[in-house]
């Protein structure tokens, strides 16, 4: 055996050792985090798998249901939920495979997600009627739920919601590294393999949520977003995102006269926020801002009893940047009802 062959063998062995150490570390860390951070709500069986729901507050009026966008768990609602609980009953939940919830054996289609939520609310004995608060993609889910179960829904709040025609609009697609990876399905198996040896933990440690969330909540977010289950679910939700939007283009998900408030992130684009999404500043970034607001205005037309509220100091995660706007919107809707 010559020197080159010996070096190649050693390199392969070193790589295998690093992979084994990473895989063991990922397994151990996940188990320790499951012990350190048990469910903050309760686990409810919805048909062979359990979903996590957090129930706060008491009221004889409508129950507020909070639903987060793609890949988001209920912790993102913590600042909103604890305040709404002071004047109403309010629940948040983790979709299947997100946060503390088990993975579902069914595809993450609009229909299956809506049925999961419907089963969860009824099996958890959360009484209606409901005011559905949907962020981003969950805004699509809220409209579909209200259309399918109109007798259960008395109000809808869309928080910087997705629009079913956003992919066919002039809205520029994000070009940051993470978005490029998510948009190329061929790389998804590589992402899953990387998560199995814990590489995504490094990403979360340096890119975890901050802002107004307290340290414990931030640590729980990093833990829940570092599991292999979460990575697999995030990739599945992303792969089905386009087809789920197309499903909502049928024109049947109109809310009639159900009260609707569209809350829109309206922070003026700046160079830092544009760079974060891989957009050129100011041309492409300003175009994205303009088109998004046009889509948001169209969402207001989904009900004959609607209005728009703008969050001028918020990016897309309004519940983190300006939670009070959502709190006040829910309070006002309850008062009007």
N, C-alpha and C positions, 0 to 999 in steps of 0.2 A: 504493500500500500504506500503510494507516494504522499508527499506533504499536502498536495492539493486535495486529494481524496479524503485524507484525515481531517483537513479543515472543514470540508463540506459536511462530513458526518457529524463533527462537533457542533457545527452551526445548526443542523437539523435537530440534534439532541437538545441544544439550548432553547430552540424555539418550542419544542414539545414540552420541555420543563416549564417554560413561561406560560404556555397555554394551560397546562395542568394546574399550576399555581393560581392562575387567573380564574379558572373554572371552579376550583375549590373555594377560593376567596369569595366569588360571587354567590355560591351556594350557602356558605356560612353566613355572609353578611345578610342575605335575604332572610334566613331563618332567625337571626338575631333581631332584625328589624321587625319581623312579625311578632316577636315577643315584646320588644320595646314599645311598639306602636300598635296595640290592639285596636279593633274597630271602635270609632268614637260613637257610632250609632248602633243599629242592630242588623243582623243578617237575616234575610227573609227568603225562604225557598219559593221560587217561582216556576218550578217544574223540573226538578233534578239538579238545579244549580241555584246558588244564593246571591242575591243582590244586597248591597249595603245602603241603608237609608238612615238619615239623621233627622230626628223629629224634635222640634223645639216650639215652645209657646203654647198658649191656649186661646181659643176663641170659638164663639158660636157661629161666626161668619165663615166666609170662604177660606180655604186652606191655600197657602202660597206654595207652589212647587218650583224649585230652582233646578235648572238643568244646564250643565256646562258644555262648551264647545268641544271640538275634536281633541281627544287625548287628555281632556281636563277632568280632574276629580273634584269631589264636593268641597275640598279644602279651599278652593278658589272663592267659594261663596261665604267664607267664615265671617268676613267683616260685614257683609250684608245680612246674613242670617241672624246673627246675634242681636242686631238692632231691630229687625222686623219682628223677632220673637217677643219683643216688648209690647207689641200691640196686635199680634195675630199669630195663628198657628202657621208654621213654616217648615217645610221639609226640603232637604237636598238629598241627592243620591248619586251613586257611582254606576254608570252604565256597565254592562257585562264586560269583564276583563280590565276595567279601569279601577284605580284606587284599591279598595278592599274587596270589591265584587269578584265573584268567580267568573271564569270565562264561560261563554255560552256555546253550545254545540251548533248554533244556527248562525248563518251569515249576518253581518252587521248592516242589514238593509233597513230602510225607513220603517217598513211594516213590522219587522221583528223588534226594532228598538221601541216603537210605539206600544206594541203588545207587551213587551217587558215592563214598561213603565205602568201600563194599565193594570197588569197582574200584580205588580209590586204594591201599588197604592191600595188595591182592594185586599190583598192578602195581609198587608201590614195594618189593615183597618184604619186607613187614613181617610176620613170622610170628605166627600165633596160638598158643594161645588168647589172647583179649583180656579185659581189664577195662575196660569202657566207663564213662567219667566224663563225664556230660552236665550242663551248666549251663542252667537256665531252659528255653527251648524245646528245647534239645539233649537234655534229659532225655526228652522224647517220642521223639526220634530214637533214643536209646540203647535204649529199651524195644522199639521196632519192630525195630531191628536184631537185638536178642537173640531176639526172637520168630521172625524170619525165618531167622536163622542160629544156632540154639541150639548147634550143635556147635562154633562158633567162640568163644562167649562163656562165661566162667567166673565173671563177677562184674559187677555194675552199681553205680555210685555216682551218685546223683542229687543235684546241688548246687542247692538252692533251685529245684527243677524246676517247670516248668509242669504243670498238671493239666488233663486233657482237658475237665473240666466247670467250669473256673474262670469262663468267660463266662456260664454258666447259674446260677452260685452268687450269693450276696449280696455278693460281693467288689466294693467300689466301684471304678469305673474312674478312673484318674488323670485329673486335670483341668488339669494344667500345660499351658503353651502348646504345647510340642513334641508331647505326646500328642494334643491336640486337632487339630493339623495332620495327624498321622499317621492319625487315625481318620476324617478326612474325605477320601475318595479324590478328590473334586473339586479339592482343592488340590495333589495330587501333581504334576501337570504344572507348576504354578507353582514348586514346590520344586525340580524338576529344572532349570527355566529359571534360577532363582536360583543353583543350583550351577554352571551353565555360565558365569556371570559372577563366580564366586568369593565370593558373599555368605556362603555357609556357612562359609568359612574364618574369618570374623570370629567366628562362633558358637563354632567349635572352639578358637580362640585364648583365649577367655574361659571356656570350659566344657569344656576338655580334661581327660583323666584325670590324677589326681595321686596322692595317697596314698603308698603304699609303692614305686611304680614309680620307677626311676631316670630321670634327665633324658633320656637317649638313647631309652629306651623310650617315654616320654611324647611326644617329638618324632616318633617313628615312628608312634605311634598317631594323632596329629593329621594327619600326612601321609597315612596310609592312609585315614583317615576324611574326607579333604577331596577325594577324587577323585569325578568324576562317576559312575564305575562303581560306587563304594560307595553313593552316594545312590540310584541307580536300583535296586540290589540290595536295600538296606534297605527301600525303599518296596514292592518286590515281596514280600519276606518278610512285611512287615506286612499287605499286602492279603490274602495267603493264610493268615495266622495262624489266623483263625477256622475256615476250611475244614480246615486241617491238624489243629486240635483236634477237630473233628467227626469226621474220619477215625479218630482214636484212640479214639472213643467206642464202637467196635464191640464192645468187651469182649474182643477176642482178644489184646490185647497184655499178657497176664499172663505173669509170668516163671517160674512153676512153683516149683522149689526152687533156682533160681539165686540165689546170695548177693546181697543187696541192702542197701545202706546209703543212707538218706535224710538228707542234711545240710540243715538248715533254718536260714535267717537268723532269729535270735530277738532282735535288738536291740530294746529297749523303745522304742516310738514317742516322739518328742519333737517339739516345735513346728517346729523347723527341717526335719526329715525330712518331716513332714506337709506343710509349705508347699511343699517341693520337688515334691511330687506333686499339689499343688493341693487337698489334703484339709483339711477343717476340723479343728481340734485342740480337744479330744481325741476328740469323738464319732465322726466318720467315720473318722479315722485308727485309732482303737482297734478299730472294726468291721473294717476292712481287715486289721489284724493278727490278729484272732480268726479270721476266715474263712480267711485264708491258712494258718494253722496247722491248721485242720480239714482243709483240702485236703491238706496235707503228711502228716497222720496217715493219710489214706486211701491215699496213695502207698505207705506201709509195707505195706499189705495186698496189693500187687501180687506179692509173693513169699511163700512159706511159710517162707523162711529170711532174715529181714530184721530191721532195727533202725533206730532214728532217733537222729541226733546233732544237737544244737542248738548253733549258733554265736551266743553271746549278745552278742558285740561286733561283729556284722556286719550290714550292709545286704544288699541283694540280690547284690552282687558279692563273694561270700565269698572267692574266690581273690585278691582285692585286700586285703580287710579282715582276714581270718584264714586265710591260706594254710596255716598249720601244721595246721589241723583236717583239711583235705583230704589233706595229706601223711601225717598219722598214720593216717587212715582207710584209705588205700591200703596203707600198710605193714602194718596189722593184717589186712586182707583177704588180702594175699599170704601172711602168716604162717599164717593159718588154712587157706588153700588148700594 
